[in-house]
Amino acid sequence: MYLFSKQSLFASALLVGTTMTVVGVSPVAATAAKPAALTNPLGASGGRAFTPEDLVQTSRFKGDPVVSPDGSLVAWLETKFSIETGKSAIKLACASLAPDRHYHDQRRVATQDLLTSGQDDTLGESPSNPVWLGPSTLSFLSTSKDGKGSTLYGIRVRPGGDSIVTASPPLRLAEFPVAIDNLKYNPASSLLAFTAEVYPNSTLTETAEQDQLEKHRIDSAMVYDELWVRHWDTFVSPKRTQVFVQPVTDVQDNGLPSLSDMPRCVSYTSAYHGLPLDVTDGFEFSRDGKHITFVAKPPAHDYAWSTKKDVFHATTSGSQPPTSLTEDNPGACSSPVYSPDGSRLAWLQMVTPGYEADRNRIVIYDFTRDTRREILSDWDRSPSSLLFSDDGLALYVVFEDYARTKLGKVDIDADDDDNNTSNNNSIRSSSSNDVKKMEEKEEAPHVLINESSVGRPMLTSSGKLVFTYHAISQPPEVYTYDPSSSELVPRTSLNKALLEEVALGSAEDFEFVGANDDAVHGLLVRPHGFNPSKKYPLAFLIHGGPQNAWTDGWSTRWNPAVFAASGFVVVMVNFHGSSGYGQSFCDSIKENWGGWPFEDLMKGLDHVLQNYDFVDHSRLCALGASYGGYSINWLNGHTDRFRCLVNHDGMFSTLSSYYSTEELYFPEREFGGVPWDPEARKIYAKWSPETYVARWKTPCLVVHGAKDYRLPETEGLSTFTALRRLGIPARLVYFPDENHWVLKPGNSLRWHHEVLRWIAYWTSMSDEEFAVKAYHDTGMPTTLTKFAVQADGAS
């Protein structure tokens, strides 16, 4: 039975919220019934349209911001692309977290630029990983020119009245012979930790030496005996990611610390016949720095069809090898965090093998009692990150719910462990119902922030939370949240000038009765300069995943504001299979790819056409990526309601894609097994768009990246081949240097021009003209033309 079956989503919300004050924005009630959108305090309703040029030139955070140990400063790296120069500038910047009246108004939020690429050679070609090595020492990594090594730089930074003072130029602290990543510093132990890809049982130096030998090979062959061969957009090498620690010594004469001794690997274990672990999800220090936890895939031959990832616990001294705390769990674990006193470790745990969208359970391990328990076992949401409160009596959780990414708080009673005293070796995964479950005082976390989208939180020394916060109407900014007062304060304004100039519409909620008579939810964004008396074309966006969802959050790729600015009503339906509506709703797409989701999409479209009379029923287009691209091919074989379609990196054949993708666990879960199994093969064939190619008739733009190893380029080429061989107007846009996504700013701009021009072309013509051009293979002009459309069909 589905969570929202046959009743209103609003009425059935499980979460109970509190009143939250958003300083510099607008006070809202953080109730679960109908979350309010984060409003943009800078923009004006009469601002100009938000263009693709604006999108690719927005300032963006590069990685997560970092808070100084004393909680007084937050630092970050930001990138900004310039169309004029064709390059991205990178800044190292900082802002104060001290209470100040200026921060009550986002228009007056001030930050300090510390370094800028092009002006400071130390930033190198790709600076990354800002990390505090003390209350006034900010460090960062810079890659070497050949991309093979890393340099650690440090700079003295301190608050200075209304500004932030740099007390020293950036100075080199250490050189590393290979590229390193994921820097973290523990002040209690004076240890710097990082990850690096190294050859099995090799040091950083030995790895660099082996790399040099590889350069002098006379052949280029890559030889494999097991899967996987490649992953995401990279061919798999013999290297594996490991965690290293290195001592940071007392300050030098220049006031900056130095690094001593050689880095020591703390993730090595001989427990797997000498084969190395592969660290996948970063790591965390205990507060005293004596221990470290990380998530890794154990060495095995089934990498490609297993989702198993374990939580490991290790000493930073190397006195004990890493120990798996989840060896008996067949699913994926993630996000381990220590309690402040180091006595407990919490993590997220999936229990279903081979299923990457299983519900994340919250598990707490007590080192003293050697017990493990699951909390909120009946809570039907899947959190994405955890953080202990400063007193260790609560967990902050980030989770998706009803198209919002929310922040909640779970109270923990450590005394509940008194009744859970089983030995760790006897504990099994919760799939066997042996993980101890506490008696929940509440069925869900207490919601602190119920609107828009919250990023991964960090905790300051004063107990405040720091995170990025964003919405469809506002790019990400750093905010602080005070749990004692519920005050939410903006601390950065990266795109202040742009937001004062453009108008960004907010998302509207709608719901309807979809497949299985279940309530289904969607979002709608009205076009720029909206006039209710006019008729507008509709852009029907279909999300990927498929276990994913459209949320009220900013996107640098599929951004609804760009389509709305081009004159389209934007509609996004979270169909069966979407996340944030309960696990049963998410699971329902299994072996049902073209079933209930397709029914939801059609019924959602019907609902919009029946209830929003400003939508022109005859000028509809549909667009999607990944599973959304699969859906575009599926729509083409099952409906002719749309003037045109856009398929980005979508699936053409369920059978061919199985044999060329890398993560085999995904199709094996979704289609009932391996395709050579007779029963599973029926499911593959039933839901394959290729089965229905003879029915295709709608013009389609096909986009694909050559480095997409999730759905390789042959899927896009097959789609384009079928369209043109059938005589259907089509266009192929191929990016030889992109993966499953289009990430490079220049390519993103071209993507938007191609997509917007395509949908504007087909939705701007009259019904009579469309009937001729769509079915008589006249194609479309090849020159770039104006792609925005206006109401009532005027171009």
ZAMARGU-4260 file (C-alpha; in steps of 0.2 Angstrom, whole numbers, plus 5000, padded with zeros to 4 digits):
<rodrens>
0) 5000/5000/5000 | 5007/5017/4995 | 5010/5031/5008 | 4999/5043/4999 | 4986/5031/4992
5) 4969/5039/4988 | 4972/5054/4999 | 4979/5071/4998 | 4998/5073/4999 | 4995/5088/5010
10) 4984/5079/5022 | 4994/5064/5024 | 5011/5073/5028 | 5020/5064/5042 | 5031/5078/5048
15) 5028/5091/5061 | 5037/5107/5059 | 5041/5122/5069 | 5041/5141/5066 | 5057/5147/5057
20) 5063/5165/5055 | 5072/5168/5039 | 5083/5184/5042 | 5084/5194/5026 | 5071/5184/5017
25) 5054/5182/5024 | 5046/5173/5040 | 5038/5157/5035 | 5029/5143/5045 | 5039/5128/5043
30) 5024/5116/5043 | 5024/5100/5034 | 5007/5103/5026 | 5012/5115/5013 | 5030/5121/5013
35) 5033/5138/5007 | 5047/5142/4994 | 5063/5151/4998 | 5060/5168/4991 | 5073/5179/4982
40) 5075/5195/4992 | 5086/5203/4979 | 5076/5200/4963 | 5061/5211/4957 | 5045/5204/4949
45) 5049/5216/4934 | 5067/5210/4931 | 5073/5204/4914 | 5072/5186/4909 | 5085/5174/4915
50) 5095/5167/4900 | 5107/5153/4897 | 5121/5165/4897 | 5116/5170/4914 | 5115/5152/4920
55) 5133/5147/4914 | 5140/5163/4921 | 5133/5162/4938 | 5145/5160/4953 | 5146/5143/4959
60) 5153/5135/4975 | 5167/5122/4971 | 5165/5109/4984 | 5158/5112/5001 | 5162/5128/5012
65) 5173/5125/5027 | 5171/5133/5044 | 5186/5138/5055 | 5188/5129/5071 | 5183/5143/5082
70) 5167/5146/5071 | 5171/5164/5067 | 5174/5162/5048 | 5168/5152/5033 | 5179/5149/5018
75) 5175/5142/5001 | 5181/5141/4983 | 5170/5148/4969 | 5170/5148/4951 | 5163/5160/4938
80) 5164/5157/4919 | 5166/5171/4907 | 5159/5169/4889 | 5170/5184/4884 | 5186/5175/4889
85) 5180/5157/4887 | 5188/5154/4904 | 5183/5151/4922 | 5190/5162/4936 | 5192/5153/4953
90) 5192/5163/4969 | 5196/5158/4987 | 5184/5168/4998 | 5179/5170/5016 | 5165/5178/5026
95) 5163/5181/5045 | 5150/5171/5055 | 5150/5183/5069 | 5133/5191/5074 | 5131/5208/5065
100) 5116/5218/5060 | 5123/5219/5042 | 5118/5200/5040 | 5100/5204/5043 | 5099/5210/5026
105) 5105/5199/5012 | 5108/5215/5001 | 5122/5220/5013 | 5130/5203/5015 | 5149/5206/5012
110) 5163/5193/5008 | 5181/5195/5006 | 5190/5188/4991 | 5207/5181/4997 | 5215/5174/4981
115) 5209/5174/4962 | 5216/5163/4948 | 5225/5173/4935 | 5231/5185/4948 | 5238/5173/4960
120) 5249/5159/4952 | 5247/5148/4968 | 5229/5144/4964 | 5236/5134/4949 | 5225/5127/4936
125) 5212/5118/4948 | 5213/5124/4966 | 5202/5113/4978 | 5199/5107/4995 | 5200/5122/5007
130) 5204/5117/5024 | 5207/5126/5041 | 5224/5121/5049 | 5219/5131/5064 | 5209/5146/5069
135) 5218/5158/5057 | 5227/5146/5045 | 5217/5142/5029 | 5225/5130/5017 | 5221/5123/5000
140) 5227/5112/4986 | 5234/5116/4969 | 5237/5104/4956 | 5253/5103/4946 | 5253/5108/4928
145) 5254/5090/4922 | 5240/5085/4934 | 5250/5072/4943 | 5254/5080/4959 | 5247/5092/4972
150) 5254/5106/4982 | 5247/5112/4999 | 5247/5130/5002 | 5243/5140/5017 | 5237/5158/5021
155) 5235/5167/5037 | 5217/5174/5039 | 5209/5183/5053 | 5193/5194/5056 | 5197/5212/5057
160) 5183/5223/5062 | 5171/5225/5047 | 5183/5215/5035 | 5194/5200/5035 | 5212/5202/5035
165) 5225/5191/5026 | 5241/5192/5037 | 5252/5183/5025 | 5253/5179/5006 | 5250/5160/5002
170) 5265/5150/5006 | 5269/5132/5001 | 5267/5120/5015 | 5270/5103/5007 | 5272/5094/4990
175) 5264/5077/4986 | 5270/5067/4971 | 5252/5061/4966 | 5236/5070/4966 | 5227/5070/4983
180) 5209/5075/4988 | 5197/5076/5002 | 5208/5086/5014 | 5202/5086/5033 | 5212/5092/5048
185) 5210/5086/5066 | 5216/5100/5078 | 5216/5088/5093 | 5229/5076/5085 | 5237/5089/5073
190) 5234/5076/5059 | 5230/5080/5041 | 5220/5067/5032 | 5217/5065/5014 | 5213/5052/5000
195) 5224/5047/4986 | 5223/5034/4972 | 5238/5022/4974 | 5243/5005/4967 | 5240/4990/4978
200) 5251/4991/4994 | 5260/5006/4987 | 5265/5023/4995 | 5262/5039/4986 | 5280/5040/4980
205) 5280/5022/4974 | 5264/5026/4965 | 5272/5041/4956 | 5287/5031/4951 | 5275/5017/4944
210) 5266/5031/4934 | 5283/5036/4927 | 5286/5019/4921 | 5269/5018/4913 | 5273/5033/4903
215) 5287/5024/4894 | 5278/5008/4889 | 5279/5005/4870 | 5260/4999/4870 | 5244/5006/4876
220) 5234/4990/4880 | 5223/4990/4895 | 5220/4972/4901 | 5205/4966/4912 | 5201/4949/4919
225) 5186/4955/4929 | 5172/4969/4929 | 5171/4983/4930 | 5181/4989/4915 | 5175/5007/4916
230) 5165/5017/4928 | 5155/5033/4925 | 5167/5042/4913 | 5184/5034/4917 | 5192/5017/4913
235) 5196/5008/4929 | 5215/5007/4933 | 5224/4996/4945 | 5224/5010/4958 | 5212/5010/4972
240) 5208/5025/4983 | 5215/5025/5001 | 5215/5036/5016 | 5232/5043/5022 | 5236/5054/5038
245) 5251/5065/5040 | 5256/5075/5056 | 5256/5094/5056 | 5269/5102/5067 | 5271/5118/5076
250) 5271/5134/5067 | 5286/5141/5057 | 5293/5158/5058 | 5281/5164/5045 | 5266/5159/5057
255) 5261/5144/5046 | 5262/5126/5051 | 5273/5113/5042 | 5270/5095/5038 | 5282/5082/5045
260) 5285/5063/5042 | 5279/5053/5028 | 5260/5051/5025 | 5254/5035/5032 | 5240/5024/5025
265) 5227/5020/5038 | 5215/5010/5027 | 5226/4996/5023 | 5221/4979/5029 | 5226/4961/5026
270) 5209/4954/5029 | 5205/4952/5011 | 5220/4941/5006 | 5231/4957/5004 | 5219/4964/4991
275) 5215/4983/4994 | 5199/4991/4999 | 5192/5005/4988 | 5187/5020/4998 | 5172/5027/4990
280) 5163/5040/5002 | 5177/5050/5010 | 5180/5048/5029 | 5178/5057/5046 | 5189/5059/5061
285) 5184/5056/5079 | 5185/5072/5089 | 5201/5067/5098 | 5209/5062/5081 | 5213/5044/5088
290) 5201/5036/5076 | 5195/5038/5058 | 5180/5030/5049 | 5177/5028/5031 | 5166/5019/5018
295) 5174/5007/5006 | 5170/4993/4994 | 5178/4977/4999 | 5188/4968/4986 | 5178/4956/4976
300) 5174/4950/4958 | 5156/4956/4959 | 5160/4975/4959 | 5148/4978/4944 | 5133/4969/4951
305) 5135/4972/4969 | 5131/4988/4979 | 5139/4982/4995 | 5149/4996/5004 | 5155/4994/5022
310) 5158/5006/5036 | 5176/5004/5043 | 5184/5010/5059 | 5202/5012/5061 | 5216/5020/5072
315) 5225/5035/5065 | 5241/5028/5074 | 5241/5012/5063 | 5241/5002/5079 | 5226/4992/5073
320) 5220/4988/5055 | 5203/4994/5049 | 5188/4984/5056 | 5172/4982/5046 | 5157/4986/5056
325) 5145/4981/5043 | 5152/4965/5036 | 5136/4956/5037 | 5126/4969/5028 | 5123/4965/5010
330) 5118/4983/5005 | 5127/5000/5003 | 5132/5010/5019 | 5136/5029/5019 | 5139/5044/5029
335) 5147/5038/5045 | 5149/5051/5059 | 5156/5050/5076 | 5148/5057/5092 | 5157/5071/5100
340) 5164/5059/5114 | 5169/5046/5101 | 5159/5033/5110 | 5146/5030/5096 | 5146/5030/5077
345) 5131/5033/5066 | 5129/5029/5048 | 5116/5026/5034 | 5113/5008/5029 | 5103/5000/5015
350) 5099/4982/5017 | 5093/4976/5000 | 5108/4969/4989 | 5110/4977/4972 | 5098/4991/4975
355) 5105/5008/4975 | 5088/5017/4979 | 5084/5007/4995 | 5079/5016/5010 | 5093/5023/5020
360) 5091/5017/5038 | 5099/5026/5053 | 5111/5014/5062 | 5120/5019/5078 | 5135/5008/5085
365) 5141/5009/5103 | 5159/5005/5105 | 5158/5003/5124 | 5143/4991/5123 | 5148/4983/5107
370) 5130/4985/5101 | 5121/4991/5085 | 5104/4998/5084 | 5092/5006/5071 | 5083/5021/5075
375) 5067/5028/5067 | 5064/5011/5060 | 5046/5015/5054 | 5051/5032/5047 | 5047/5031/5028
380) 5060/5043/5021 | 5078/5041/5016 | 5090/5053/5024 | 5106/5058/5014 | 5117/5064/5028
385) 5119/5064/5047 | 5127/5075/5060 | 5128/5073/5079 | 5123/5088/5089 | 5137/5096/5100
390) 5130/5087/5115 | 5129/5070/5106 | 5110/5069/5112 | 5103/5072/5094 | 5106/5069/5076
395) 5103/5081/5062 | 5097/5073/5047 | 5095/5079/5029 | 5081/5071/5019 | 5070/5073/5004
400) 5052/5075/5006 | 5038/5081/4995 | 5050/5089/4982 | 5060/5098/4996 | 5076/5094/5004
405) 5073/5096/5023 | 5083/5097/5039 | 5077/5088/5054 | 5083/5083/5071 | 5081/5066/5080
410) 5083/5065/5099 | 5093/5051/5104 | 5093/5042/5121 | 5109/5034/5124 | 5102/5024/5139
415) 5092/5014/5127 | 5108/5004/5123 | 5107/4996/5140 | 5094/4984/5133 | 5105/4980/5118
420) 5120/4971/5124 | 5123/4958/5110 | 5140/4955/5104 | 5144/4964/5088 | 5149/4947/5080
425) 5132/4940/5082 | 5123/4955/5075 | 5116/4953/5058 | 5109/4966/5045 | 5092/4973/5048
430) 5087/4963/5033 | 5087/4948/5045 | 5078/4959/5058 | 5093/4956/5071 | 5098/4975/5072
435) 5091/4981/5088 | 5077/4994/5086 | 5073/5007/5099 | 5056/5012/5104 | 5053/5028/5094
440) 5046/5043/5104 | 5041/5050/5087 | 5038/5043/5070 | 5049/5056/5061 | 5062/5069/5064
445) 5057/5086/5071 | 5058/5097/5056 | 5069/5112/5058 | 5069/5118/5039 | 5054/5112/5029
450) 5056/5122/5013 | 5067/5123/4997 | 5084/5113/4998 | 5097/5111/5012 | 5114/5106/5009
455) 5125/5095/5020 | 5126/5104/5037 | 5142/5108/5047 | 5142/5112/5066 | 5151/5127/5073
460) 5159/5128/5090 | 5144/5138/5096 | 5131/5125/5091 | 5125/5133/5075 | 5123/5124/5059
465) 5131/5130/5042 | 5125/5124/5025 | 5121/5129/5008 | 5103/5133/5005 | 5094/5136/4988
470) 5078/5135/4978 | 5072/5136/4960 | 5071/5155/4963 | 5089/5157/4971 | 5106/5149/4968
475) 5115/5142/4983 | 5121/5153/4996 | 5129/5149/5013 | 5117/5151/5028 | 5118/5148/5046
480) 5104/5141/5057 | 5103/5143/5076 | 5093/5128/5083 | 5090/5138/5099 | 5081/5153/5090
485) 5076/5145/5073 | 5085/5160/5065 | 5091/5157/5047 | 5104/5170/5041 | 5112/5172/5024
490) 5131/5173/5025 | 5135/5175/5007 | 5128/5183/4991 | 5138/5176/4977 | 5126/5182/4963
495) 5119/5198/4971 | 5121/5208/4955 | 5113/5196/4944 | 5098/5193/4956 | 5095/5211/4957
500) 5093/5212/4938 | 5083/5196/4934 | 5066/5189/4939 | 5066/5171/4944 | 5049/5162/4946
505) 5046/5151/4961 | 5039/5133/4960 | 5020/5130/4962 | 5014/5113/4969 | 5000/5103/4961
510) 4993/5086/4964 | 4982/5074/4955 | 4976/5056/4955 | 4988/5045/4946 | 4991/5027/4942
515) 4984/5014/4955 | 4973/5029/4961 | 4988/5036/4971 | 4990/5054/4974 | 5005/5061/4963
520) 5014/5077/4965 | 5021/5089/4953 | 5029/5107/4952 | 5025/5121/4940 | 5034/5137/4935
525) 5025/5151/4926 | 5034/5159/4911 | 5043/5176/4913 | 5032/5191/4911 | 5017/5180/4914
530) 5000/5187/4909 | 4985/5176/4914 | 4975/5181/4899 | 4987/5174/4886 | 4991/5156/4881
535) 5009/5149/4883 | 5018/5133/4876 | 5022/5120/4889 | 5039/5112/4892 | 5036/5095/4901
540) 5052/5090/4910 | 5055/5072/4915 | 5068/5068/4928 | 5081/5054/4927 | 5085/5042/4940
545) 5072/5035/4939 | 5073/5035/4958 | 5075/5053/4959 | 5064/5068/4960 | 5061/5086/4954
550) 5064/5097/4970 | 5063/5116/4974 | 5081/5117/4972 | 5094/5126/4960 | 5101/5116/4945
555) 5115/5121/4934 | 5109/5109/4921 | 5091/5106/4920 | 5085/5123/4927 | 5067/5127/4925
560) 5070/5146/4926 | 5079/5145/4909 | 5064/5137/4900 | 5052/5149/4909 | 5062/5164/4903
565) 5060/5157/4885 | 5041/5159/4886 | 5036/5141/4892 | 5026/5135/4906 | 5037/5122/4915
570) 5029/5106/4922 | 5038/5093/4932 | 5029/5077/4938 | 5036/5066/4951 | 5029/5050/4945
575) 5029/5033/4953 | 5047/5028/4956 | 5051/5046/4962 | 5060/5048/4979 | 5053/5058/4994
580) 5036/5051/4994 | 5039/5034/5004 | 5049/5019/4999 | 5034/5009/4992 | 5031/5024/4980
585) 5049/5023/4975 | 5050/5004/4973 | 5034/5004/4962 | 5044/5007/4946 | 5053/4990/4948
590) 5049/4980/4932 | 5036/4994/4928 | 5047/5007/4919 | 5034/5011/4905 | 5019/5007/4916
595) 5014/5018/4930 | 5026/5031/4927 | 5019/5034/4909 | 5002/5034/4916 | 5007/5047/4929
600) 5015/5058/4916 | 4999/5057/4905 | 4987/5060/4919 | 4998/5074/4926 | 4998/5082/4909
605) 4979/5081/4908 | 4978/5089/4925 | 4988/5104/4920 | 4978/5106/4904 | 4962/5105/4913
610) 4966/5117/4928 | 4978/5130/4920 | 4969/5138/4906 | 4985/5149/4901 | 4993/5133/4893
615) 4991/5131/4875 | 4985/5113/4872 | 4992/5112/4855 | 5009/5118/4859 | 5017/5105/4870
620) 5035/5098/4871 | 5043/5085/4882 | 5061/5084/4887 | 5071/5072/4898 | 5088/5065/4902
625) 5094/5047/4907 | 5078/5039/4913 | 5069/5055/4907 | 5078/5051/4890 | 5071/5033/4891
630) 5054/5041/4894 | 5055/5052/4879 | 5059/5037/4868 | 5044/5028/4877 | 5033/5043/4874
635) 5037/5042/4855 | 5030/5025/4854 | 5015/5027/4864 | 5008/5045/4862 | 5008/5059/4849
640) 5002/5073/4861 | 5019/5082/4859 | 5024/5094/4845 | 5043/5089/4848 | 5054/5079/4860
645) 5071/5081/4867 | 5081/5065/4873 | 5097/5068/4882 | 5108/5052/4885 | 5093/5041/4886
650) 5091/5023/4884 | 5086/5015/4867 | 5086/4997/4871 | 5085/4989/4888 | 5095/4974/4881
655) 5109/4982/4872 | 5112/4994/4886 | 5113/4980/4899 | 5129/4973/4889 | 5137/4990/4888
660) 5133/4999/4904 | 5145/4997/4920 | 5134/4996/4935 | 5125/4979/4931 | 5116/4979/4947
665) 5105/4993/4941 | 5096/4984/4926 | 5097/4967/4935 | 5086/4975/4949 | 5075/4985/4938
670) 5071/4972/4925 | 5070/4956/4936 | 5088/4948/4933 | 5100/4945/4919 | 5093/4946/4901
675) 5098/4928/4897 | 5085/4922/4910 | 5070/4918/4900 | 5057/4927/4912 | 5068/4942/4915
680) 5071/4944/4896 | 5052/4946/4894 | 5052/4961/4906 | 5067/4968/4897 | 5058/4967/4880
685) 5042/4973/4887 | 5049/4989/4893 | 5062/4992/4879 | 5058/5008/4869 | 5066/4999/4854
690) 5051/4987/4854 | 5040/5001/4848 | 5051/5010/4836 | 5038/5007/4822 | 5026/5018/4831
695) 5038/5033/4832 | 5032/5049/4823 | 5036/5064/4834 | 5051/5075/4829 | 5065/5073/4842
700) 5082/5081/4846 | 5095/5068/4852 | 5109/5073/4864 | 5123/5062/4869 | 5141/5062/4877
705) 5155/5051/4871 | 5161/5048/4889 | 5144/5043/4895 | 5148/5025/4901 | 5132/5023/4910
710) 5122/5024/4894 | 5135/5023/4881 | 5134/5034/4865 | 5127/5019/4855 | 5110/5022/4864
715) 5109/5040/4857 | 5116/5035/4840 | 5103/5021/4839 | 5089/5033/4843 | 5095/5045/4830
720) 5097/5031/4817 | 5079/5025/4820 | 5072/5042/4819 | 5080/5047/4802 | 5077/5030/4794
725) 5059/5032/4798 | 5059/5049/4790 | 5055/5058/4806 | 5063/5076/4808 | 5078/5074/4820
730) 5094/5082/4826 | 5109/5074/4834 | 5120/5085/4846 | 5135/5075/4850 | 5148/5080/4863
735) 5165/5071/4862 | 5171/5077/4879 | 5156/5076/4890 | 5149/5061/4900 | 5131/5058/4906
740) 5130/5076/4910 | 5135/5092/4900 | 5147/5100/4912 | 5159/5112/4903 | 5151/5130/4902
745) 5154/5132/4884 | 5146/5115/4880 | 5132/5119/4892 | 5128/5136/4883 | 5128/5126/4866
750) 5116/5113/4874 | 5104/5126/4879 | 5104/5135/4863 | 5101/5119/4853 | 5087/5113/4865
755) 5078/5130/4867 | 5079/5133/4848 | 5072/5115/4844 | 5057/5117/4856 | 5054/5135/4851
760) 5054/5130/4832 | 5041/5116/4834 | 5030/5125/4846 | 5030/5142/4837 | 5022/5137/4821
765) 5003/5135/4817 | 4995/5118/4818 | 4994/5118/4799 | 5012/5122/4797 | 5017/5109/4810
770) 5006/5095/4801 | 5017/5098/4785 | 5034/5100/4793 | 5032/5086/4806 | 5026/5072/4794
775) 5034/5077/4778 | 5052/5077/4783 | 5057/5095/4779 | 5068/5096/4794 | 5072/5113/4802
780) 5085/5127/4798 | 5103/5123/4802 | 5108/5141/4807 | 5106/5147/4825 | 5091/5158/4826
785) 5082/5166/4840 | 5075/5153/4851 | 5063/5162/4864 | 5045/5161/4861 | 5031/5172/4867
790) 5013/5170/4872 | 5000/5166/4859 | 5013/5158/4847 | 5022/5174/4842 | 5040/5171/4840
</rodrens>
